[in-house]
Amino acid sequence: MKTTPDTEQPPEVLPDPQMEDVIRSLLARVVATVDLTTATLKLAVAETRLAVNSAGLLVGLGAILLIMVLVTWLVALATGFAALQALGLSALMALLTLLFIQLAICALLVFTLLKLSKNLSFPLTRQAIRSSTQSS
C-alpha cells in the first residue's frame, strides 16, 4: 500500500486579472479618501485659526470703537454745553437742558428695545402651534 504525505499542496490558483483590478481600484479609492480627509482636516484647522484671530480682532476693534463713540458723545455734549452758554443760559441751566435731552434719548432707546423684545417671543408661531395642537 502506497502512502501519500499529508502535506499535499493544493493546485496553484492563478490570480484573476479582474479581481486584481478591483483590488487596485479599492486601494486607490481608500488612498484618495484618506488624502481628501487629511486635506479637509488641514483646511478646517486653518479656518479655525483664522476664525479665532478674527474674533480676537473683532473684540479689540469693538472695544476701541466703543471708547471712540463714548468720547465723541462727550465732545458733542461739551459742544452743546458751550453753545447753550453762548446763547446766554447759565451753566446750571445748560447742564439741566443737556440732562433732559440725554434722558429723552435714553427713554426712546428703552421704548424701542421693549418694542423689539416682543419680536423675540415668536407670538404668531406659538399661536399657530397652540391652534394646531387644539384641533388635533
Summary of the structure (lengths in Angstrom):
residues: 136
radius of gyration: 38.8
end to end distance: 89.2
largest distance: 138.6
contacts: 246
relative contact order: 0.03
helix: 84%
strand: 0%
